């Protein structure tokens, strides 16, 4: 039998903007992984006055939730970021760091207890601040040119079933059938991708990074450089739904 921890402790960071924001200002919920080998090392970094980084919540491997910065203060977790017409999302978001070594240090599956805590915390924050499903995002969504977290192992589809975030409605058989069909012209695909919310760019190398961020989020079992009809249909369904 798995034990679910789901308790919360406090370990405050000095890295936040001291001006308090109104609750109505909170618009986004952003997920990160720590990308560090050591869980304790990640907590030390997030709470060190020399690091200039922080978050609002940290979820340990065992599921314990640590509050790092109170909700209504601006934590430094998003950096240079974009989504739709918004820029620098620290000001209107809550950041959740999840303990995981990330792509550079042996990316792991998130633990059962972590996922349970992610679901519980997300539901509470979503309800408390009236955050829309389409505004619950990953760091790689808002900063795709420099970030991969929380990555392709993060359970976005499960979270969508819990009514936390968005997901497409294309069935798995259709997805597999369309997977090997390359788009002849991908210009309209990228117009839709930017319409969904991703950063606009005309540079081919940047478009590829943004495309892979989209795949990590909505087609996590295959992250490739080929713009195919599966991703196109997934994207069209998201635009129609949200």
C-alpha positions in Angstrom: 0.0 0.0 0.0 1.4 3.4 -1.0 1.4 6.1 1.6 0.3 9.5 0.5 2.1 12.3 2.4 0.3 15.4 1.2 1.4 17.5 4.2 2.7 21.0 3.9 5.7 22.7 5.6 7.2 26.2 5.4 10.7 27.1 4.2 10.5 30.7 3.1 12.8 32.2 0.5 14.1 35.8 0.5 13.8 35.8 -3.3 10.5 37.6 -4.0 9.2 41.0 -4.8 8.0 42.6 -1.5 5.0 44.4 -3.0 1.9 42.3 -2.4 -0.4 41.7 -5.3 -4.3 41.4 -5.2 -5.7 37.9 -5.5 -7.4 39.0 -8.8 -3.9 39.4 -10.3 -3.1 35.7 -10.2 -3.9 34.4 -13.7 -1.5 31.5 -14.3 -0.2 28.4 -12.6 3.2 27.3 -13.9 4.8 23.9 -13.4 8.6 23.3 -13.3 11.0 20.5 -12.5 14.0 21.4 -10.4 16.6 20.0 -12.8 19.1 19.3 -10.0 20.6 16.0 -8.8 19.8 16.7 -5.2 16.4 17.5 -3.7 18.0 19.2 -0.7 20.3 21.1 -3.0 17.3 22.4 -5.0 15.6 23.6 -1.8 18.8 25.3 -0.7 19.1 27.1 -4.1 15.5 28.2 -4.0 15.9 29.6 -0.5 19.4 31.2 -0.8 19.6 34.9 -1.0 22.5 34.5 -3.5 20.5 32.6 -6.1 17.8 35.1 -7.3 15.4 32.2 -7.9 12.4 30.9 -6.0 8.9 29.5 -6.4 5.7 29.5 -4.4 5.6 25.7 -3.8 8.0 22.8 -3.9 6.9 19.2 -4.1 9.3 16.6 -2.7 9.7 13.1 -4.1 7.6 11.8 -1.1 4.8 14.2 -1.9 5.4 16.7 0.8 4.6 20.2 -0.2 6.8 23.0 1.0 5.7 26.6 0.7 8.6 28.8 -0.4 6.9 32.1 -1.1 3.3 33.1 0.0 0.9 33.2 -2.9 0.3 36.9 -3.1 4.0 37.8 -3.4 5.8 37.6 -6.7 8.2 34.7 -6.7 11.1 34.6 -9.2 10.4 31.4 -11.1 9.4 32.2 -14.7 12.1 34.6 -15.9 11.8 35.9 -19.5 8.5 34.4 -20.5 5.6 34.8 -22.9 2.0 33.5 -23.3 -0.5 35.1 -25.7 -0.3 38.9 -25.0 1.3 38.5 -21.5 5.0 39.0 -20.9 7.2 38.3 -17.8 4.7 36.0 -16.1 6.2 36.2 -12.6 3.9 39.1 -12.0 0.6 37.2 -12.5 1.5 33.5 -11.8 2.1 31.0 -9.1 5.1 28.7 -9.6 5.3 25.1 -8.5 8.7 23.3 -8.5 8.6 19.5 -8.5 11.7 17.6 -7.4 13.2 15.8 -10.5 16.8 15.8 -11.8 15.5 16.7 -15.3 16.9 16.0 -18.7 20.5 16.9 -17.8 20.8 14.6 -14.8 18.7 11.4 -15.6 15.1 12.6 -16.0 12.8 10.4 -13.9 9.2 9.6 -13.8 7.4 11.7 -11.2 6.5 9.7 -8.1 3.0 8.6 -7.3 3.0 10.8 -4.2 4.2 13.8 -6.2 1.4 13.4 -8.7 -1.2 13.1 -5.9 0.1 16.3 -4.4 0.2 18.1 -7.8 -3.4 17.3 -8.3 -4.5 18.3 -4.8 -2.5 21.6 -4.8 -3.5 22.5 -8.3 -7.2 22.0 -7.7 -7.0 24.1 -4.5 -5.1 27.0 -6.3 -7.3 26.8 -9.4 -10.5 27.2 -7.3 -9.0 29.8 -4.9 -7.8 32.1 -7.6 -10.3 31.2 -10.4 -7.5 30.2 -12.7 -8.7 29.1 -16.2 -7.7 25.6 -17.4 -5.9 27.0 -20.4 -3.7 29.1 -18.1 -2.2 26.2 -16.3 1.1 25.7 -18.1 4.6 24.4 -18.1 7.8 26.4 -18.0 8.5 25.1 -21.5 5.2 26.6 -22.7 6.1 30.1 -21.6 9.9 29.9 -22.2 10.3 27.3 -25.0 13.6 28.6 -26.4 15.4 27.8 -23.2 13.4 25.4 -21.1 12.1 21.8 -21.3 10.5 21.4 -17.9 8.4 19.8 -16.6 9.0 17.6 -19.6 7.3 14.8 -21.5 7.0 12.6 -18.3 4.7 15.1 -16.6 1.1 13.8 -16.5 -0.7 16.5 -18.4 -3.3 14.1 -19.7 -4.2 12.8 -16.3 -4.4 16.4 -15.0 -6.8 17.2 -17.8 -9.1 14.3 -16.7 -9.1 15.9 -13.3 -10.3 19.1 -14.9 -7.1 20.9 -14.1 -5.6 21.7 -17.5 -6.4 21.4 -21.2 -6.0 18.4 -23.5 -7.1 17.5 -27.0 -9.9 15.2 -28.0 -8.2 13.2 -30.8 -8.5 9.5 -30.2 -5.3 7.3 -30.0 -6.1 5.3 -33.2 -6.4 8.5 -35.3 -3.2 9.9 -33.7 -1.2 6.8 -34.7 -2.6 6.8 -38.2 -1.6 10.4 -38.8 1.7 10.3 -37.1 3.8 9.3 -40.1 2.2 11.8 -42.5 4.4 14.9 -42.8 2.8 18.3 -43.5 3.8 19.6 -47.0 3.4 23.2 -45.8 3.7 23.9 -42.1 3.2 27.7 -42.2 -0.5 27.5 -41.1 0.4 25.1 -38.4 2.8 27.6 -36.8 0.1 30.4 -37.1 -2.2 28.2 -35.0 0.6 27.4 -32.6 1.2 31.1 -32.0 -2.6 31.6 -31.7 -2.7 29.0 -29.0 -0.3 31.1 -27.0 3.3 30.2 -27.8 5.9 33.0 -28.5 5.8 34.3 -32.1 9.0 33.9 -34.1 10.0 33.8 -37.8 13.3 32.0 -37.1 13.4 28.3 -38.2 15.5 27.1 -35.3 13.3 28.8 -32.8 10.1 27.4 -34.4 11.6 23.9 -34.0 12.2 24.4 -30.2 8.6 25.7 -29.8 7.3 22.8 -31.8 9.1 20.3 -29.5 7.7 22.1 -26.5 4.3 21.6 -27.9 5.0 17.9 -28.4 6.3 17.5 -24.9 3.0 18.9 -23.7 0.5 17.3 -26.0 2.3 14.4 -27.8 4.8 13.3 -25.1 5.5 9.8 -26.4 7.2 11.2 -29.5 9.2 14.4 -29.5 10.6 14.8 -33.0 11.6 17.5 -35.6 9.0 16.4 -38.1 5.9 18.5 -38.3 3.2 15.9 -38.9 -0.6 15.6 -39.3 -1.0 14.1 -35.8 0.3 17.3 -34.2 -1.6 19.4 -36.6 -4.9 17.7 -35.7 -4.1 17.9 -32.0 -3.5 21.6 -32.4 -6.7 22.2 -34.3 -8.7 20.4 -31.7 -7.1 22.6 -28.9 -7.9 25.8 -30.8 -11.5 24.6 -31.3 -11.9 23.5 -27.7 -10.3 26.5 -26.0 
